[in-house]
Amino acid sequence: MLLALTRDRSGRRWRLADACAACAAATSYTAAVPDTLLSPHRPVAPPASARPFGCDEPRRVREMLTYLASALGCVTSPAARLLALQCALRADAYGVARLPAGLLRGMRLYRRTEVWQELVRDGWLDLVDHRAAFLQVRLLDDAVGDQAPSRSARRRAAHWALHPTVLTVPVTAAPAERLTALVLAVHTSPDATAADMAVVTRLCGHSSRQTEELLDRLVAGRTLAAWHHRRDTDEVHWQPASHHRHIRRTGSAPAR
């Protein structure tokens, strides 16, 4: 059992309830509350001067992906989810986000109006001005404006999400591959390269079968060296390709 957070389509009402992992995954606008938020003894974070640059960005991106798994519809495409992530992390206190044309070109989503319309149909944002050099949107979920980290910290997380150094994909990779690699990246650390398959599929908005196919494509594209799904624990383990930054691996499961 886990604690699940569910919202209605308007985004104005939220409900917490215990649910099994399968029920949470099958329910629209629902996401599991991460275990780290449930711990009665939260670790004290070291001062900013003692933390290496970049150590907080994966955590912020992971938290935002968890939020989006609940806030967006279950049929929202990977491209729309990647755009929503950038909007949410770059929004100001009024829920307004401005995305420059260069950023959208780098994401290979410039002038992809159909992707923006997905988020409009979800009732998550309004397009304020789609003709200016900076595409401006207004997020309709008040929860986005209540984020605790400073805006500069969230912008650093948004930049990290575009180029996660632990797992990079070719510039020609499809949005589904980019999103899957990003979800793996936020669960990659010097001590672990593993996550629950249910968590990976929920954050990607895919089924388990789709996730397995995308992991195979990441191996074919040399983002991953190998991966393995442990059926007994429902964990997926992966090995970053050798050209990525060195990560110490747990190595407890054979690779696919």
C-alpha positions as CSV (number, residue, x, y, z in Angstrom):
1,M,0.0,0.0,0.0
2,L,1.1,3.6,-0.7
3,L,-0.3,7.1,-0.2
4,A,-1.8,8.4,-3.4
5,L,-2.6,12.0,-4.3
6,T,-5.5,12.5,-6.7
7,R,-6.9,15.8,-8.2
8,D,-10.0,16.6,-10.1
9,R,-9.8,17.9,-13.7
10,S,-10.0,21.5,-12.5
11,G,-7.0,21.2,-10.3
12,R,-8.8,22.9,-7.4
13,R,-9.4,19.8,-5.3
14,W,-6.9,17.2,-4.1
15,R,-7.5,14.0,-2.2
16,L,-5.1,11.8,-0.2
17,A,-5.9,8.1,0.2
18,D,-4.2,4.8,0.7
19,A,-4.1,2.7,-2.5
20,C,-2.3,-0.2,-4.0
21,A,0.4,0.5,-6.6
22,A,-1.8,-1.0,-9.4
23,C,-4.8,1.1,-8.5
24,A,-2.8,4.3,-8.3
25,A,-1.2,3.6,-11.7
26,A,-4.6,2.9,-13.3
27,T,-6.3,6.0,-11.8
28,S,-6.2,9.2,-13.8
29,Y,-4.7,12.4,-12.2
30,T,-3.1,10.3,-9.5
31,A,0.5,10.0,-8.2
32,A,2.1,8.2,-5.3
33,V,3.6,10.4,-2.6
34,P,7.3,9.7,-2.6
35,D,8.6,7.8,0.5
36,T,11.0,10.6,1.3
37,L,8.1,12.9,2.0
38,L,6.6,10.4,4.4
39,S,9.7,9.9,6.6
40,P,9.1,11.1,10.2
41,H,12.8,12.0,10.5
42,R,13.8,14.1,7.5
43,P,17.6,14.5,7.2
44,V,19.0,17.9,7.7
45,A,20.4,19.3,4.5
46,P,24.0,20.6,4.6
47,P,24.5,24.3,3.9
48,A,24.6,25.3,0.3
49,S,28.3,26.0,0.5
50,A,29.0,22.4,1.5
51,R,27.0,20.8,-1.4
52,P,28.5,20.1,-4.8
53,F,26.9,22.0,-7.7
54,G,24.1,20.0,-9.2
55,C,23.2,17.7,-6.3
56,D,19.7,19.2,-5.9
57,E,18.7,19.5,-9.5
58,P,17.8,15.8,-10.0
59,R,15.7,15.8,-6.8
60,R,13.8,18.9,-7.9
61,V,13.2,17.4,-11.4
62,R,12.0,14.1,-9.8
63,E,9.6,15.9,-7.5
64,M,8.2,17.9,-10.5
65,L,7.8,14.7,-12.6
66,T,5.9,13.2,-9.7
67,Y,3.6,16.2,-9.6
68,L,3.0,16.1,-13.3
69,A,2.2,12.4,-13.2
70,S,-0.9,13.5,-11.2
71,A,-1.6,16.8,-12.8
72,L,-1.6,15.7,-16.4
73,G,-4.0,13.3,-18.2
74,C,-3.0,9.7,-18.6
75,V,-2.9,10.1,-22.4
76,T,-0.6,13.1,-22.4
77,S,2.3,12.5,-24.8
78,P,5.9,12.5,-23.8
79,A,6.6,15.7,-25.7
80,A,3.8,17.5,-23.8
81,R,5.2,16.2,-20.5
82,L,8.7,17.5,-21.3
83,L,7.2,20.9,-22.2
84,A,5.1,20.9,-19.0
85,L,8.2,20.1,-17.0
86,Q,10.0,23.2,-18.4
87,C,7.0,25.4,-17.9
88,A,6.5,24.3,-14.3
89,L,10.2,24.8,-13.3
90,R,10.5,28.2,-15.1
91,A,7.2,29.7,-13.9
92,D,7.2,32.8,-11.7
93,A,5.1,33.3,-8.6
94,Y,2.1,34.3,-10.8
95,G,2.3,31.0,-12.8
96,V,3.6,32.7,-15.9
97,A,6.5,31.0,-17.8
98,R,8.4,32.3,-20.8
99,L,10.1,29.9,-23.1
100,P,12.5,31.3,-25.7
101,A,12.4,30.0,-29.3
102,G,16.0,28.7,-28.9
103,L,15.0,26.5,-26.1
104,L,12.1,25.0,-28.0
105,R,14.4,24.5,-31.0
106,G,16.9,22.7,-28.8
107,M,14.0,20.4,-27.6
108,R,13.0,19.9,-31.3
109,L,9.5,21.1,-30.3
110,Y,9.6,24.6,-32.0
111,R,6.2,25.4,-33.6
112,R,4.7,22.1,-32.5
113,T,1.4,23.7,-31.6
114,E,-0.4,20.4,-31.3
115,V,1.8,19.6,-28.3
116,W,0.8,22.8,-26.5
117,Q,-2.9,22.1,-27.3
118,E,-2.6,18.8,-25.3
119,L,-1.7,20.8,-22.2
120,V,-4.5,23.3,-23.0
121,R,-7.0,20.4,-23.3
122,D,-5.8,19.1,-20.0
123,G,-6.8,22.4,-18.4
124,W,-3.3,22.9,-17.2
125,L,-2.2,26.0,-19.0
126,D,-3.3,28.9,-21.3
127,L,-1.3,30.1,-24.2
128,V,-0.9,33.8,-23.6
129,D,1.2,34.7,-26.7
130,H,2.5,32.2,-29.2
131,R,3.8,34.8,-31.7
132,A,6.5,36.5,-29.7
133,A,10.1,35.6,-29.6
134,F,9.4,34.3,-26.1
135,L,6.5,31.9,-26.0
136,Q,4.5,32.9,-22.9
137,V,2.1,30.6,-21.1
138,R,0.0,30.9,-17.9
139,L,-0.3,27.8,-15.7
140,L,-3.7,27.3,-14.3
141,D,-2.8,25.1,-11.3
142,D,-2.3,27.3,-8.3
143,A,0.0,24.6,-6.8
144,V,2.8,25.5,-9.2
145,G,3.0,29.0,-7.8
146,D,3.6,27.7,-4.3
147,Q,6.9,26.0,-4.9
148,A,9.4,26.3,-2.1
149,P,12.7,26.5,-4.0
150,S,13.8,29.9,-5.3
151,R,13.1,30.6,-9.0
152,S,16.9,30.6,-9.8
153,A,17.2,27.1,-8.2
154,R,14.2,25.9,-10.3
155,R,15.7,27.3,-13.5
156,R,18.9,25.4,-12.8
157,A,16.8,22.3,-12.4
158,A,15.1,23.1,-15.7
159,H,18.4,23.4,-17.5
160,W,19.7,20.2,-15.9
161,A,16.6,18.4,-17.2
162,L,17.5,19.4,-20.7
163,H,21.0,17.9,-20.4
164,P,21.2,15.3,-17.5
165,T,24.9,14.5,-17.6
166,V,24.5,11.0,-16.1
167,L,22.3,9.9,-19.1
168,T,22.3,11.8,-22.3
169,V,20.5,10.9,-25.5
170,P,21.3,11.7,-29.1
171,V,19.8,15.0,-30.4
172,T,17.7,12.9,-32.8
173,A,16.1,10.9,-30.1
174,A,12.3,10.8,-29.9
175,P,10.5,12.6,-27.0
176,A,9.5,9.2,-25.5
177,E,13.2,8.2,-25.3
178,R,14.2,11.6,-23.9
179,L,11.6,11.4,-21.1
180,T,12.5,7.8,-20.2
181,A,16.2,8.7,-20.0
182,L,15.3,11.7,-17.8
183,V,13.3,9.5,-15.4
184,L,16.2,7.1,-15.1
185,A,18.6,10.0,-14.7
186,V,16.7,11.4,-11.6
187,H,17.0,7.9,-10.1
188,T,20.7,7.5,-10.9
189,S,23.2,8.2,-8.1
190,P,26.7,7.0,-7.1
191,D,25.1,4.3,-4.9
192,A,22.2,3.1,-7.1
193,T,21.0,2.7,-10.7
194,A,17.6,1.2,-10.0
195,A,14.0,2.1,-9.4
196,D,10.6,0.5,-9.1
197,M,9.2,-0.3,-12.5
198,A,5.8,1.1,-11.4
199,V,7.4,4.4,-10.6
200,V,9.3,4.6,-13.9
201,T,6.1,3.8,-15.9
202,R,4.0,6.3,-13.9
203,L,6.4,9.2,-14.3
204,C,6.8,8.4,-18.1
205,G,3.0,8.0,-18.6
206,H,3.6,4.6,-20.2
207,S,2.6,1.0,-19.7
208,S,5.3,-1.5,-18.5
209,R,5.5,-3.0,-22.0
210,Q,6.1,0.4,-23.6
211,T,8.8,1.2,-21.0
212,E,10.6,-2.0,-21.7
213,E,10.6,-1.3,-25.4
214,L,11.9,2.2,-24.8
215,L,14.7,0.8,-22.5
216,D,15.7,-1.4,-25.4
217,R,15.8,1.7,-27.7
218,L,18.0,3.5,-25.1
219,V,20.4,0.5,-25.3
220,A,20.4,0.6,-29.1
221,G,21.1,4.3,-29.0
222,R,24.0,3.8,-26.6
223,T,22.5,5.8,-23.8
224,L,22.4,2.6,-21.7
225,A,24.8,-0.3,-21.8
226,A,22.2,-2.7,-20.5
227,W,19.1,-3.0,-18.3
228,H,17.3,-5.7,-16.4
229,H,13.8,-6.1,-14.8
230,R,13.7,-8.1,-11.6
231,R,10.3,-9.6,-11.6
232,D,10.5,-10.7,-8.0
233,T,10.9,-7.2,-6.7
234,D,9.5,-5.3,-9.8
235,E,12.7,-3.2,-9.9
236,V,14.4,-2.1,-13.1
237,H,18.2,-1.9,-13.0
238,W,20.3,-0.2,-15.6
239,Q,23.9,0.5,-16.6
240,P,24.8,3.8,-18.2
241,A,26.9,3.5,-21.3
242,S,30.6,3.8,-20.8
243,H,30.9,7.3,-22.4
244,H,28.8,8.7,-19.5
245,R,30.2,10.0,-16.3
246,H,31.5,7.1,-14.1
247,I,28.8,5.9,-11.7
248,R,29.5,3.2,-9.1
249,R,27.0,0.4,-9.6
250,T,25.4,-1.9,-7.1
251,G,25.6,-4.8,-9.6
252,S,23.2,-7.0,-7.7
253,A,21.3,-8.1,-10.8
254,P,22.4,-9.4,-14.2
255,A,21.9,-7.0,-17.0
256,R,19.7,-7.6,-20.0
